[in-house]
């Protein structure tokens, strides 16, 4: 019985997070801009509890490069995944 109650509470919270973006940002967080204009934002790296080396691992994995001159922005998404946008 308690398992069912827990499952229903989980579903209810999930539904609320889908319907209310403000609540979702408060609970799950928002994406964080870690790199822009050719430099890392040290304050946000500390806030995200991530090192430059872990960010670079994500860059190598998603952008297939280590050359930051080719990178426009690097984000840490809500899920913790690193995403990269390349320069045109």
Contact map, one row per residue, 1 for C-alpha under 8 A:
1111100000000000000000000000000000000000000000000000000000000000000000000000000000000000
1111110000000000000000000000000000000000000000000000000000000000000000000000000000000000
1111111000000000000000000000000000000000000000000000000000000000000000000000000000000000
1111111100000000000000000000000000000000000000000000000000000000000000000000000000000000
1111111110000000000000000000000000000000000000000000000000000000000000000000000000000000
0111111111000000000000000000000000000000000000000000000000000000000000000000000000000000
0011111111100000000000000000000000000000000000000000000000000000000000000000000000000000
0001111111110000000000000000000000000000000000000000000000000000000000000000000000000000
0000111111111000000000000000000000000000000000000000000000000000000000000000000000000000
0000011111111100000000000000000000000000000000000000000000000000000000000000000000000000
0000001111111110000000000000000000000000000000000000000000000000000000000000000000000000
0000000111111111000000000000000000000000000000000000000000000000000000000000000000000000
0000000011111111100000000000000000000000000000000000000000000000000000000000000000000000
0000000001111111110000000000000000000000000000000000000000000000000000000000000000000000
0000000000111111111000000000000000000000000000000000000000000000000000000000000000000000
0000000000011111111100100000000000000000000000000000000000000000000000000000000000000000
0000000000001111111110110000000000000000000000000000000000000000000000000000000000000000
0000000000000111111110010000000000000000000000000000000000000000000000000000000000000000
0000000000000011111110000000000000000000000000000000000000000000000000000000000000000000
0000000000000001111111110000000000000000000000000000000000000000000000000000000000000000
0000000000000000111111111000000000000000000000000000000000000000000000000000000000000000
0000000000000000000111111100000000000000000000000000000000000000000000000000000000000000
0000000000000001100111111110000000000000000000000000000000000000000000000000000000000000
0000000000000000110111111111100000000000000000000000000000000000000000000000000000000000
0000000000000000000011111111110000000000000000000000000000000000000000000000000000000000
0000000000000000000001111111110000000000000000000000000000000000000000000000000000000000
0000000000000000000000111111100000000000000000000000000000000000000000000000000000000000
0000000000000000000000011111110000000000000000000000000000000000000000000000010000000000
0000000000000000000000011111111000000000000000000000000000000000000000000000010000000000
0000000000000000000000001101111100000000000000000000000000000000000000000000110000000000
0000000000000000000000000000111110000000000000000000000000000000000000000011110000000000
0000000000000000000000000000011111000000000100000000000000000000000000000011100000000000
0000000000000000000000000000001111110000100100000000000000000000000000001111000000000000
0000000000000000000000000000000111110001110110000000000000000000000000001111000000000000
0000000000000000000000000000000011111111100000000000000000000000000000011110000000000000
0000000000000000000000000000000011111111100000000000000000000000000000011100000000000000
0000000000000000000000000000000000111110000000000000000000000000000000011000000000000000
0000000000000000000000000000000000111111000000000000000000000000000110110000000000000000
0000000000000000000000000000000000111111100000000000000000000000000000000000000000000000
0000000000000000000000000000000001110111110010000000000000000000000000000000000000000000
0000000000000000000000000000000011110011111110000000000000000000000000000000000000000000
0000000000000000000000000000000001000001111111000000000000000000000000000000000000000000
0000000000000000000000000000000000000000111111100000000000000000000000000000000000000000
0000000000000000000000000000000111000000111111110000000000000000000000000000000000000000
0000000000000000000000000000000001000001111111111111000000000000000000000000000000000000
0000000000000000000000000000000000000000011111111110000000000000000000000000000000000000
0000000000000000000000000000000000000000001111111100000000000000000000000000000000000000
0000000000000000000000000000000000000000000111111100000000000000000000000000000000000000
0000000000000000000000000000000000000000000011111110000000000000000000000000000000000000
0000000000000000000000000000000000000000000011111111011000000000000000000000000000000000
0000000000000000000000000000000000000000000011001111111000000000000000000000000000000000
0000000000000000000000000000000000000000000010000111111100000000000000000000000000000000
0000000000000000000000000000000000000000000000000011111110000000000000000000000000000000
0000000000000000000000000000000000000000000000000111111111000000000000000000000000000000
0000000000000000000000000000000000000000000000000111111111100000000000000000000001000000
0000000000000000000000000000000000000000000000000001111111110000010000000000000000000000
0000000000000000000000000000000000000000000000000000111111111000000000000000000000000000
0000000000000000000000000000000000000000000000000000011111111100000000000000000011100000
0000000000000000000000000000000000000000000000000000001111111111110000000100000001110000
0000000000000000000000000000000000000000000000000000000111111111110000000000000000000000
0000000000000000000000000000000000000000000000000000000011111111000000000000000000000000
0000000000000000000000000000000000000000000000000000000001111111000000000000000000110000
0000000000000000000000000000000000000000000000000000000000111111100000000000000000011100
0000000000000000000000000000000000000000000000000000000000111111110000000000000000000000
0000000000000000000000000000000000000000000000000000000000110011111100000000000000000000
0000000000000000000000000000000000000000000000000000000100110001111100000000000000000000
0000000000000000000000000000000000000000000000000000000000000000111111100000000000000000
0000000000000000000000000000000000000100000000000000000000000000111111100000000000000000
0000000000000000000000000000000000000100000000000000000000000000001111110000000000000000
0000000000000000000000000000000000000000000000000000000000000000001111110000000000000110
0000000000000000000000000000000000000100000000000000000000000000001111111100000000011110
0000000000000000000000000000000000111100000000000000000000000000000011111100000000011110
0000000000000000000000000000000011111000000000000000000000000000000000111110000000011100
0000000000000000000000000000000011110000000000000000000000100000000000111111000001111000
0000000000000000000000000000001111100000000000000000000000000000000000001111100001110000
0000000000000000000000000000001111000000000000000000000000000000000000000111111111100000
0000000000000000000000000000011100000000000000000000000000000000000000000011111111100000
0000000000000000000000000001111000000000000000000000000000000000000000000001111110000000
0000000000000000000000000000000000000000000000000000000000000000000000000001111110000000
0000000000000000000000000000000000000000000000000000000000000000000000000001111111000000
0000000000000000000000000000000000000000000000000000000001000000000000000001111111100000
0000000000000000000000000000000000000000000000000000001001100000000000000111100111110000
0000000000000000000000000000000000000000000000000000000001100100000000000111100011111000
0000000000000000000000000000000000000000000000000000000000100110000000111110000001111100
0000000000000000000000000000000000000000000000000000000000000010000000111100000000111110
0000000000000000000000000000000000000000000000000000000000000010000001111000000000011111
0000000000000000000000000000000000000000000000000000000000000000000001110000000000001111
0000000000000000000000000000000000000000000000000000000000000000000000000000000000000111
